[in-house]
Amino acid sequence: MLSFFGKGKLAKEFANLLAQELAKRYPPAIEKGDSRKISEKGLSNILEGIYGKAVEFKKSNRLGIYATARLGNVFRWELKELGYSDQFIEMATEGLIVYITKK
């Protein structure tokens, strides 16, 4: 039972790190229309890199359903705190969940 809660905490910490990495590579100001622009392909590459790290993390830590769900939820709320739009948050979180739940 202890490992059950330990993996959830680990997933929470990792989700925060993922969101922070995304914010460094694609700051909320750019997403909201800052004068700097990034191409769709550039954003796609950034997100796929984030998702790839999440997949590796899930595999190496053998996350179950609860910890996987927690990873997605914490990622979503951290993006909200960082100031991303709701539309971007939904798109990024949905992509994360799809990637980490694929077989």
Phi and psi restraints in degrees (range 20) as a CNS / XPLOR table:
assign (resid 1 and name C) (resid 2 and name N)
       (resid 2 and name CA) (resid 2 and name C) 1.0 -63.0 20.0 2
assign (resid 2 and name N) (resid 2 and name CA)
       (resid 2 and name C) (resid 3 and name N) 1.0 -40.5 20.0 2
assign (resid 2 and name C) (resid 3 and name N)
       (resid 3 and name CA) (resid 3 and name C) 1.0 -67.0 20.0 2
assign (resid 3 and name N) (resid 3 and name CA)
       (resid 3 and name C) (resid 4 and name N) 1.0 -27.9 20.0 2
assign (resid 3 and name C) (resid 4 and name N)
       (resid 4 and name CA) (resid 4 and name C) 1.0 -59.3 20.0 2
assign (resid 4 and name N) (resid 4 and name CA)
       (resid 4 and name C) (resid 5 and name N) 1.0 -48.3 20.0 2
assign (resid 4 and name C) (resid 5 and name N)
       (resid 5 and name CA) (resid 5 and name C) 1.0 -76.2 20.0 2
assign (resid 5 and name N) (resid 5 and name CA)
       (resid 5 and name C) (resid 6 and name N) 1.0 -30.9 20.0 2
assign (resid 5 and name C) (resid 6 and name N)
       (resid 6 and name CA) (resid 6 and name C) 1.0 -63.9 20.0 2
assign (resid 6 and name N) (resid 6 and name CA)
       (resid 6 and name C) (resid 7 and name N) 1.0 -39.4 20.0 2
assign (resid 6 and name C) (resid 7 and name N)
       (resid 7 and name CA) (resid 7 and name C) 1.0 -69.3 20.0 2
assign (resid 7 and name N) (resid 7 and name CA)
       (resid 7 and name C) (resid 8 and name N) 1.0 -34.0 20.0 2
assign (resid 7 and name C) (resid 8 and name N)
       (resid 8 and name CA) (resid 8 and name C) 1.0 -64.6 20.0 2
assign (resid 8 and name N) (resid 8 and name CA)
       (resid 8 and name C) (resid 9 and name N) 1.0 -41.2 20.0 2
assign (resid 8 and name C) (resid 9 and name N)
       (resid 9 and name CA) (resid 9 and name C) 1.0 -66.6 20.0 2
assign (resid 9 and name N) (resid 9 and name CA)
       (resid 9 and name C) (resid 10 and name N) 1.0 -41.5 20.0 2
assign (resid 9 and name C) (resid 10 and name N)
       (resid 10 and name CA) (resid 10 and name C) 1.0 -62.1 20.0 2
assign (resid 10 and name N) (resid 10 and name CA)
       (resid 10 and name C) (resid 11 and name N) 1.0 -42.1 20.0 2
assign (resid 10 and name C) (resid 11 and name N)
       (resid 11 and name CA) (resid 11 and name C) 1.0 -63.6 20.0 2
assign (resid 11 and name N) (resid 11 and name CA)
       (resid 11 and name C) (resid 12 and name N) 1.0 -39.0 20.0 2
assign (resid 11 and name C) (resid 12 and name N)
       (resid 12 and name CA) (resid 12 and name C) 1.0 -62.3 20.0 2
assign (resid 12 and name N) (resid 12 and name CA)
       (resid 12 and name C) (resid 13 and name N) 1.0 -48.0 20.0 2
assign (resid 12 and name C) (resid 13 and name N)
       (resid 13 and name CA) (resid 13 and name C) 1.0 -62.5 20.0 2
assign (resid 13 and name N) (resid 13 and name CA)
       (resid 13 and name C) (resid 14 and name N) 1.0 -41.4 20.0 2
assign (resid 13 and name C) (resid 14 and name N)
       (resid 14 and name CA) (resid 14 and name C) 1.0 -67.3 20.0 2
assign (resid 14 and name N) (resid 14 and name CA)
       (resid 14 and name C) (resid 15 and name N) 1.0 -40.4 20.0 2
assign (resid 14 and name C) (resid 15 and name N)
       (resid 15 and name CA) (resid 15 and name C) 1.0 -60.8 20.0 2
assign (resid 15 and name N) (resid 15 and name CA)
       (resid 15 and name C) (resid 16 and name N) 1.0 -40.4 20.0 2
assign (resid 15 and name C) (resid 16 and name N)
       (resid 16 and name CA) (resid 16 and name C) 1.0 -62.4 20.0 2
assign (resid 16 and name N) (resid 16 and name CA)
       (resid 16 and name C) (resid 17 and name N) 1.0 -42.1 20.0 2
assign (resid 16 and name C) (resid 17 and name N)
       (resid 17 and name CA) (resid 17 and name C) 1.0 -63.3 20.0 2
assign (resid 17 and name N) (resid 17 and name CA)
       (resid 17 and name C) (resid 18 and name N) 1.0 -41.3 20.0 2
assign (resid 17 and name C) (resid 18 and name N)
       (resid 18 and name CA) (resid 18 and name C) 1.0 -60.9 20.0 2
assign (resid 18 and name N) (resid 18 and name CA)
       (resid 18 and name C) (resid 19 and name N) 1.0 -45.5 20.0 2
assign (resid 18 and name C) (resid 19 and name N)
       (resid 19 and name CA) (resid 19 and name C) 1.0 -64.2 20.0 2
assign (resid 19 and name N) (resid 19 and name CA)
       (resid 19 and name C) (resid 20 and name N) 1.0 -40.3 20.0 2
assign (resid 19 and name C) (resid 20 and name N)
       (resid 20 and name CA) (resid 20 and name C) 1.0 -65.3 20.0 2
assign (resid 20 and name N) (resid 20 and name CA)
       (resid 20 and name C) (resid 21 and name N) 1.0 -39.0 20.0 2
assign (resid 20 and name C) (resid 21 and name N)
       (resid 21 and name CA) (resid 21 and name C) 1.0 -64.6 20.0 2
assign (resid 21 and name N) (resid 21 and name CA)
       (resid 21 and name C) (resid 22 and name N) 1.0 -42.4 20.0 2
assign (resid 21 and name C) (resid 22 and name N)
       (resid 22 and name CA) (resid 22 and name C) 1.0 -60.6 20.0 2
assign (resid 22 and name N) (resid 22 and name CA)
       (resid 22 and name C) (resid 23 and name N) 1.0 -42.5 20.0 2
assign (resid 22 and name C) (resid 23 and name N)
       (resid 23 and name CA) (resid 23 and name C) 1.0 -63.8 20.0 2
assign (resid 23 and name N) (resid 23 and name CA)
       (resid 23 and name C) (resid 24 and name N) 1.0 -32.4 20.0 2
assign (resid 23 and name C) (resid 24 and name N)
       (resid 24 and name CA) (resid 24 and name C) 1.0 -71.4 20.0 2
assign (resid 24 and name N) (resid 24 and name CA)
       (resid 24 and name C) (resid 25 and name N) 1.0 -40.1 20.0 2
assign (resid 24 and name C) (resid 25 and name N)
       (resid 25 and name CA) (resid 25 and name C) 1.0 -86.2 20.0 2
assign (resid 25 and name N) (resid 25 and name CA)
       (resid 25 and name C) (resid 26 and name N) 1.0 -26.9 20.0 2
assign (resid 25 and name C) (resid 26 and name N)
       (resid 26 and name CA) (resid 26 and name C) 1.0 -144.1 20.0 2
assign (resid 26 and name N) (resid 26 and name CA)
       (resid 26 and name C) (resid 27 and name N) 1.0 79.9 20.0 2
assign (resid 26 and name C) (resid 27 and name N)
       (resid 27 and name CA) (resid 27 and name C) 1.0 -61.2 20.0 2
assign (resid 27 and name N) (resid 27 and name CA)
       (resid 27 and name C) (resid 28 and name N) 1.0 151.1 20.0 2
assign (resid 27 and name C) (resid 28 and name N)
       (resid 28 and name CA) (resid 28 and name C) 1.0 -56.6 20.0 2
assign (resid 28 and name N) (resid 28 and name CA)
       (resid 28 and name C) (resid 29 and name N) 1.0 -31.2 20.0 2
assign (resid 28 and name C) (resid 29 and name N)
       (resid 29 and name CA) (resid 29 and name C) 1.0 -62.1 20.0 2
assign (resid 29 and name N) (resid 29 and name CA)
       (resid 29 and name C) (resid 30 and name N) 1.0 -37.9 20.0 2
assign (resid 29 and name C) (resid 30 and name N)
       (resid 30 and name CA) (resid 30 and name C) 1.0 -67.5 20.0 2
assign (resid 30 and name N) (resid 30 and name CA)
       (resid 30 and name C) (resid 31 and name N) 1.0 -42.4 20.0 2
assign (resid 30 and name C) (resid 31 and name N)
       (resid 31 and name CA) (resid 31 and name C) 1.0 -63.1 20.0 2
assign (resid 31 and name N) (resid 31 and name CA)
       (resid 31 and name C) (resid 32 and name N) 1.0 -30.5 20.0 2
assign (resid 31 and name C) (resid 32 and name N)
       (resid 32 and name CA) (resid 32 and name C) 1.0 -91.0 20.0 2
assign (resid 32 and name N) (resid 32 and name CA)
       (resid 32 and name C) (resid 33 and name N) 1.0 8.8 20.0 2
assign (resid 32 and name C) (resid 33 and name N)
       (resid 33 and name CA) (resid 33 and name C) 1.0 103.1 20.0 2
assign (resid 33 and name N) (resid 33 and name CA)
       (resid 33 and name C) (resid 34 and name N) 1.0 22.1 20.0 2
assign (resid 33 and name C) (resid 34 and name N)
       (resid 34 and name CA) (resid 34 and name C) 1.0 -53.5 20.0 2
assign (resid 34 and name N) (resid 34 and name CA)
       (resid 34 and name C) (resid 35 and name N) 1.0 161.1 20.0 2
assign (resid 34 and name C) (resid 35 and name N)
       (resid 35 and name CA) (resid 35 and name C) 1.0 -62.6 20.0 2
assign (resid 35 and name N) (resid 35 and name CA)
       (resid 35 and name C) (resid 36 and name N) 1.0 -26.8 20.0 2
assign (resid 35 and name C) (resid 36 and name N)
       (resid 36 and name CA) (resid 36 and name C) 1.0 -74.9 20.0 2
assign (resid 36 and name N) (resid 36 and name CA)
       (resid 36 and name C) (resid 37 and name N) 1.0 145.4 20.0 2
assign (resid 36 and name C) (resid 37 and name N)
       (resid 37 and name CA) (resid 37 and name C) 1.0 -126.0 20.0 2
assign (resid 37 and name N) (resid 37 and name CA)
       (resid 37 and name C) (resid 38 and name N) 1.0 155.4 20.0 2
assign (resid 37 and name C) (resid 38 and name N)
       (resid 38 and name CA) (resid 38 and name C) 1.0 -133.8 20.0 2
assign (resid 38 and name N) (resid 38 and name CA)
       (resid 38 and name C) (resid 39 and name N) 1.0 138.8 20.0 2
assign (resid 38 and name C) (resid 39 and name N)
       (resid 39 and name CA) (resid 39 and name C) 1.0 -70.1 20.0 2
assign (resid 39 and name N) (resid 39 and name CA)
       (resid 39 and name C) (resid 40 and name N) 1.0 162.5 20.0 2
assign (resid 39 and name C) (resid 40 and name N)
       (resid 40 and name CA) (resid 40 and name C) 1.0 -62.3 20.0 2
assign (resid 40 and name N) (resid 40 and name CA)
       (resid 40 and name C) (resid 41 and name N) 1.0 -38.0 20.0 2
assign (resid 40 and name C) (resid 41 and name N)
       (resid 41 and name CA) (resid 41 and name C) 1.0 -65.0 20.0 2
assign (resid 41 and name N) (resid 41 and name CA)
       (resid 41 and name C) (resid 42 and name N) 1.0 -39.8 20.0 2
assign (resid 41 and name C) (resid 42 and name N)
       (resid 42 and name CA) (resid 42 and name C) 1.0 -62.6 20.0 2
assign (resid 42 and name N) (resid 42 and name CA)
       (resid 42 and name C) (resid 43 and name N) 1.0 -45.0 20.0 2
assign (resid 42 and name C) (resid 43 and name N)
       (resid 43 and name CA) (resid 43 and name C) 1.0 -64.2 20.0 2
assign (resid 43 and name N) (resid 43 and name CA)
       (resid 43 and name C) (resid 44 and name N) 1.0 -41.1 20.0 2
assign (resid 43 and name C) (resid 44 and name N)
       (resid 44 and name CA) (resid 44 and name C) 1.0 -60.3 20.0 2
assign (resid 44 and name N) (resid 44 and name CA)
       (resid 44 and name C) (resid 45 and name N) 1.0 -42.3 20.0 2
assign (resid 44 and name C) (resid 45 and name N)
       (resid 45 and name CA) (resid 45 and name C) 1.0 -63.9 20.0 2
assign (resid 45 and name N) (resid 45 and name CA)
       (resid 45 and name C) (resid 46 and name N) 1.0 -40.8 20.0 2
assign (resid 45 and name C) (resid 46 and name N)
       (resid 46 and name CA) (resid 46 and name C) 1.0 -62.1 20.0 2
assign (resid 46 and name N) (resid 46 and name CA)
       (resid 46 and name C) (resid 47 and name N) 1.0 -49.5 20.0 2
assign (resid 46 and name C) (resid 47 and name N)
       (resid 47 and name CA) (resid 47 and name C) 1.0 -64.3 20.0 2
assign (resid 47 and name N) (resid 47 and name CA)
       (resid 47 and name C) (resid 48 and name N) 1.0 -41.1 20.0 2
assign (resid 47 and name C) (resid 48 and name N)
       (resid 48 and name CA) (resid 48 and name C) 1.0 -64.1 20.0 2
assign (resid 48 and name N) (resid 48 and name CA)
       (resid 48 and name C) (resid 49 and name N) 1.0 -34.7 20.0 2
assign (resid 48 and name C) (resid 49 and name N)
       (resid 49 and name CA) (resid 49 and name C) 1.0 -64.2 20.0 2
assign (resid 49 and name N) (resid 49 and name CA)
       (resid 49 and name C) (resid 50 and name N) 1.0 -43.1 20.0 2
assign (resid 49 and name C) (resid 50 and name N)
       (resid 50 and name CA) (resid 50 and name C) 1.0 -62.8 20.0 2
assign (resid 50 and name N) (resid 50 and name CA)
       (resid 50 and name C) (resid 51 and name N) 1.0 -46.4 20.0 2
assign (resid 50 and name C) (resid 51 and name N)
       (resid 51 and name CA) (resid 51 and name C) 1.0 -64.1 20.0 2
assign (resid 51 and name N) (resid 51 and name CA)
       (resid 51 and name C) (resid 52 and name N) 1.0 -38.8 20.0 2
assign (resid 51 and name C) (resid 52 and name N)
       (resid 52 and name CA) (resid 52 and name C) 1.0 -61.4 20.0 2
assign (resid 52 and name N) (resid 52 and name CA)
       (resid 52 and name C) (resid 53 and name N) 1.0 -41.1 20.0 2
assign (resid 52 and name C) (resid 53 and name N)
       (resid 53 and name CA) (resid 53 and name C) 1.0 -63.6 20.0 2
assign (resid 53 and name N) (resid 53 and name CA)
       (resid 53 and name C) (resid 54 and name N) 1.0 -38.6 20.0 2
assign (resid 53 and name C) (resid 54 and name N)
       (resid 54 and name CA) (resid 54 and name C) 1.0 -65.4 20.0 2
assign (resid 54 and name N) (resid 54 and name CA)
       (resid 54 and name C) (resid 55 and name N) 1.0 -39.7 20.0 2
assign (resid 54 and name C) (resid 55 and name N)
       (resid 55 and name CA) (resid 55 and name C) 1.0 -62.8 20.0 2
assign (resid 55 and name N) (resid 55 and name CA)
       (resid 55 and name C) (resid 56 and name N) 1.0 -46.4 20.0 2
assign (resid 55 and name C) (resid 56 and name N)
       (resid 56 and name CA) (resid 56 and name C) 1.0 -62.8 20.0 2
assign (resid 56 and name N) (resid 56 and name CA)
       (resid 56 and name C) (resid 57 and name N) 1.0 -40.4 20.0 2
assign (resid 56 and name C) (resid 57 and name N)
       (resid 57 and name CA) (resid 57 and name C) 1.0 -62.1 20.0 2
assign (resid 57 and name N) (resid 57 and name CA)
       (resid 57 and name C) (resid 58 and name N) 1.0 -44.4 20.0 2
assign (resid 57 and name C) (resid 58 and name N)
       (resid 58 and name CA) (resid 58 and name C) 1.0 -62.6 20.0 2
assign (resid 58 and name N) (resid 58 and name CA)
       (resid 58 and name C) (resid 59 and name N) 1.0 -43.3 20.0 2
assign (resid 58 and name C) (resid 59 and name N)
       (resid 59 and name CA) (resid 59 and name C) 1.0 -64.7 20.0 2
assign (resid 59 and name N) (resid 59 and name CA)
       (resid 59 and name C) (resid 60 and name N) 1.0 -47.0 20.0 2
assign (resid 59 and name C) (resid 60 and name N)
       (resid 60 and name CA) (resid 60 and name C) 1.0 -71.9 20.0 2
assign (resid 60 and name N) (resid 60 and name CA)
       (resid 60 and name C) (resid 61 and name N) 1.0 -23.8 20.0 2
assign (resid 60 and name C) (resid 61 and name N)
       (resid 61 and name CA) (resid 61 and name C) 1.0 -106.1 20.0 2
assign (resid 61 and name N) (resid 61 and name CA)
       (resid 61 and name C) (resid 62 and name N) 1.0 1.5 20.0 2
assign (resid 61 and name C) (resid 62 and name N)
       (resid 62 and name CA) (resid 62 and name C) 1.0 47.3 20.0 2
assign (resid 62 and name N) (resid 62 and name CA)
       (resid 62 and name C) (resid 63 and name N) 1.0 58.6 20.0 2
assign (resid 62 and name C) (resid 63 and name N)
       (resid 63 and name CA) (resid 63 and name C) 1.0 -73.4 20.0 2
assign (resid 63 and name N) (resid 63 and name CA)
       (resid 63 and name C) (resid 64 and name N) 1.0 137.8 20.0 2
assign (resid 63 and name C) (resid 64 and name N)
       (resid 64 and name CA) (resid 64 and name C) 1.0 -89.4 20.0 2
assign (resid 64 and name N) (resid 64 and name CA)
       (resid 64 and name C) (resid 65 and name N) 1.0 -167.7 20.0 2
assign (resid 64 and name C) (resid 65 and name N)
       (resid 65 and name CA) (resid 65 and name C) 1.0 -63.2 20.0 2
assign (resid 65 and name N) (resid 65 and name CA)
       (resid 65 and name C) (resid 66 and name N) 1.0 -46.7 20.0 2
assign (resid 65 and name C) (resid 66 and name N)
       (resid 66 and name CA) (resid 66 and name C) 1.0 -61.4 20.0 2
assign (resid 66 and name N) (resid 66 and name CA)
       (resid 66 and name C) (resid 67 and name N) 1.0 -49.7 20.0 2
assign (resid 66 and name C) (resid 67 and name N)
       (resid 67 and name CA) (resid 67 and name C) 1.0 -66.4 20.0 2
assign (resid 67 and name N) (resid 67 and name CA)
       (resid 67 and name C) (resid 68 and name N) 1.0 -35.3 20.0 2
assign (resid 67 and name C) (resid 68 and name N)
       (resid 68 and name CA) (resid 68 and name C) 1.0 -65.5 20.0 2
assign (resid 68 and name N) (resid 68 and name CA)
       (resid 68 and name C) (resid 69 and name N) 1.0 -43.8 20.0 2
assign (resid 68 and name C) (resid 69 and name N)
       (resid 69 and name CA) (resid 69 and name C) 1.0 -63.6 20.0 2
assign (resid 69 and name N) (resid 69 and name CA)
       (resid 69 and name C) (resid 70 and name N) 1.0 -40.1 20.0 2
assign (resid 69 and name C) (resid 70 and name N)
       (resid 70 and name CA) (resid 70 and name C) 1.0 -64.2 20.0 2
assign (resid 70 and name N) (resid 70 and name CA)
       (resid 70 and name C) (resid 71 and name N) 1.0 -40.9 20.0 2
assign (resid 70 and name C) (resid 71 and name N)
       (resid 71 and name CA) (resid 71 and name C) 1.0 -56.5 20.0 2
assign (resid 71 and name N) (resid 71 and name CA)
       (resid 71 and name C) (resid 72 and name N) 1.0 -48.1 20.0 2
assign (resid 71 and name C) (resid 72 and name N)
       (resid 72 and name CA) (resid 72 and name C) 1.0 -64.1 20.0 2
assign (resid 72 and name N) (resid 72 and name CA)
       (resid 72 and name C) (resid 73 and name N) 1.0 -43.6 20.0 2
assign (resid 72 and name C) (resid 73 and name N)
       (resid 73 and name CA) (resid 73 and name C) 1.0 -66.9 20.0 2
assign (resid 73 and name N) (resid 73 and name CA)
       (resid 73 and name C) (resid 74 and name N) 1.0 -43.1 20.0 2
assign (resid 73 and name C) (resid 74 and name N)
       (resid 74 and name CA) (resid 74 and name C) 1.0 -66.0 20.0 2
assign (resid 74 and name N) (resid 74 and name CA)
       (resid 74 and name C) (resid 75 and name N) 1.0 -40.7 20.0 2
assign (resid 74 and name C) (resid 75 and name N)
       (resid 75 and name CA) (resid 75 and name C) 1.0 -57.4 20.0 2
assign (resid 75 and name N) (resid 75 and name CA)
       (resid 75 and name C) (resid 76 and name N) 1.0 -47.0 20.0 2
assign (resid 75 and name C) (resid 76 and name N)
       (resid 76 and name CA) (resid 76 and name C) 1.0 -58.5 20.0 2
assign (resid 76 and name N) (resid 76 and name CA)
       (resid 76 and name C) (resid 77 and name N) 1.0 -49.3 20.0 2
assign (resid 76 and name C) (resid 77 and name N)
       (resid 77 and name CA) (resid 77 and name C) 1.0 -70.5 20.0 2
assign (resid 77 and name N) (resid 77 and name CA)
       (resid 77 and name C) (resid 78 and name N) 1.0 -32.4 20.0 2
assign (resid 77 and name C) (resid 78 and name N)
       (resid 78 and name CA) (resid 78 and name C) 1.0 -67.6 20.0 2
assign (resid 78 and name N) (resid 78 and name CA)
       (resid 78 and name C) (resid 79 and name N) 1.0 -40.2 20.0 2
assign (resid 78 and name C) (resid 79 and name N)
       (resid 79 and name CA) (resid 79 and name C) 1.0 -62.4 20.0 2
assign (resid 79 and name N) (resid 79 and name CA)
       (resid 79 and name C) (resid 80 and name N) 1.0 -39.2 20.0 2
assign (resid 79 and name C) (resid 80 and name N)
       (resid 80 and name CA) (resid 80 and name C) 1.0 -62.7 20.0 2
assign (resid 80 and name N) (resid 80 and name CA)
       (resid 80 and name C) (resid 81 and name N) 1.0 -45.3 20.0 2
assign (resid 80 and name C) (resid 81 and name N)
       (resid 81 and name CA) (resid 81 and name C) 1.0 -63.0 20.0 2
assign (resid 81 and name N) (resid 81 and name CA)
       (resid 81 and name C) (resid 82 and name N) 1.0 -32.7 20.0 2
assign (resid 81 and name C) (resid 82 and name N)
       (resid 82 and name CA) (resid 82 and name C) 1.0 -74.2 20.0 2
assign (resid 82 and name N) (resid 82 and name CA)
       (resid 82 and name C) (resid 83 and name N) 1.0 -16.2 20.0 2
assign (resid 82 and name C) (resid 83 and name N)
       (resid 83 and name CA) (resid 83 and name C) 1.0 104.0 20.0 2
assign (resid 83 and name N) (resid 83 and name CA)
       (resid 83 and name C) (resid 84 and name N) 1.0 16.8 20.0 2
assign (resid 83 and name C) (resid 84 and name N)
       (resid 84 and name CA) (resid 84 and name C) 1.0 -74.1 20.0 2
assign (resid 84 and name N) (resid 84 and name CA)
       (resid 84 and name C) (resid 85 and name N) 1.0 156.9 20.0 2
assign (resid 84 and name C) (resid 85 and name N)
       (resid 85 and name CA) (resid 85 and name C) 1.0 -72.0 20.0 2
assign (resid 85 and name N) (resid 85 and name CA)
       (resid 85 and name C) (resid 86 and name N) 1.0 156.7 20.0 2
assign (resid 85 and name C) (resid 86 and name N)
       (resid 86 and name CA) (resid 86 and name C) 1.0 -60.3 20.0 2
assign (resid 86 and name N) (resid 86 and name CA)
       (resid 86 and name C) (resid 87 and name N) 1.0 -38.6 20.0 2
assign (resid 86 and name C) (resid 87 and name N)
       (resid 87 and name CA) (resid 87 and name C) 1.0 -62.9 20.0 2
assign (resid 87 and name N) (resid 87 and name CA)
       (resid 87 and name C) (resid 88 and name N) 1.0 -44.4 20.0 2
assign (resid 87 and name C) (resid 88 and name N)
       (resid 88 and name CA) (resid 88 and name C) 1.0 -66.1 20.0 2
assign (resid 88 and name N) (resid 88 and name CA)
       (resid 88 and name C) (resid 89 and name N) 1.0 -41.6 20.0 2
assign (resid 88 and name C) (resid 89 and name N)
       (resid 89 and name CA) (resid 89 and name C) 1.0 -59.6 20.0 2
assign (resid 89 and name N) (resid 89 and name CA)
       (resid 89 and name C) (resid 90 and name N) 1.0 -45.6 20.0 2
assign (resid 89 and name C) (resid 90 and name N)
       (resid 90 and name CA) (resid 90 and name C) 1.0 -62.5 20.0 2
assign (resid 90 and name N) (resid 90 and name CA)
       (resid 90 and name C) (resid 91 and name N) 1.0 -44.0 20.0 2
assign (resid 90 and name C) (resid 91 and name N)
       (resid 91 and name CA) (resid 91 and name C) 1.0 -64.5 20.0 2
assign (resid 91 and name N) (resid 91 and name CA)
       (resid 91 and name C) (resid 92 and name N) 1.0 -47.0 20.0 2
assign (resid 91 and name C) (resid 92 and name N)
       (resid 92 and name CA) (resid 92 and name C) 1.0 -67.2 20.0 2
assign (resid 92 and name N) (resid 92 and name CA)
       (resid 92 and name C) (resid 93 and name N) 1.0 -41.5 20.0 2
assign (resid 92 and name C) (resid 93 and name N)
       (resid 93 and name CA) (resid 93 and name C) 1.0 -69.4 20.0 2
assign (resid 93 and name N) (resid 93 and name CA)
       (resid 93 and name C) (resid 94 and name N) 1.0 -41.5 20.0 2
assign (resid 93 and name C) (resid 94 and name N)
       (resid 94 and name CA) (resid 94 and name C) 1.0 -61.0 20.0 2
assign (resid 94 and name N) (resid 94 and name CA)
       (resid 94 and name C) (resid 95 and name N) 1.0 -42.8 20.0 2
assign (resid 94 and name C) (resid 95 and name N)
       (resid 95 and name CA) (resid 95 and name C) 1.0 -60.6 20.0 2
assign (resid 95 and name N) (resid 95 and name CA)
       (resid 95 and name C) (resid 96 and name N) 1.0 -42.8 20.0 2
assign (resid 95 and name C) (resid 96 and name N)
       (resid 96 and name CA) (resid 96 and name C) 1.0 -60.4 20.0 2
assign (resid 96 and name N) (resid 96 and name CA)
       (resid 96 and name C) (resid 97 and name N) 1.0 -47.7 20.0 2
assign (resid 96 and name C) (resid 97 and name N)
       (resid 97 and name CA) (resid 97 and name C) 1.0 -63.2 20.0 2
assign (resid 97 and name N) (resid 97 and name CA)
       (resid 97 and name C) (resid 98 and name N) 1.0 -43.0 20.0 2
assign (resid 97 and name C) (resid 98 and name N)
       (resid 98 and name CA) (resid 98 and name C) 1.0 -60.7 20.0 2
assign (resid 98 and name N) (resid 98 and name CA)
       (resid 98 and name C) (resid 99 and name N) 1.0 -46.4 20.0 2
assign (resid 98 and name C) (resid 99 and name N)
       (resid 99 and name CA) (resid 99 and name C) 1.0 -62.3 20.0 2
assign (resid 99 and name N) (resid 99 and name CA)
       (resid 99 and name C) (resid 100 and name N) 1.0 -45.8 20.0 2
assign (resid 99 and name C) (resid 100 and name N)
       (resid 100 and name CA) (resid 100 and name C) 1.0 -80.8 20.0 2
assign (resid 100 and name N) (resid 100 and name CA)
       (resid 100 and name C) (resid 101 and name N) 1.0 -11.4 20.0 2
assign (resid 100 and name C) (resid 101 and name N)
       (resid 101 and name CA) (resid 101 and name C) 1.0 -104.1 20.0 2
assign (resid 101 and name N) (resid 101 and name CA)
       (resid 101 and name C) (resid 102 and name N) 1.0 -2.9 20.0 2
assign (resid 101 and name C) (resid 102 and name N)
       (resid 102 and name CA) (resid 102 and name C) 1.0 -66.5 20.0 2
assign (resid 102 and name N) (resid 102 and name CA)
       (resid 102 and name C) (resid 103 and name N) 1.0 147.0 20.0 2
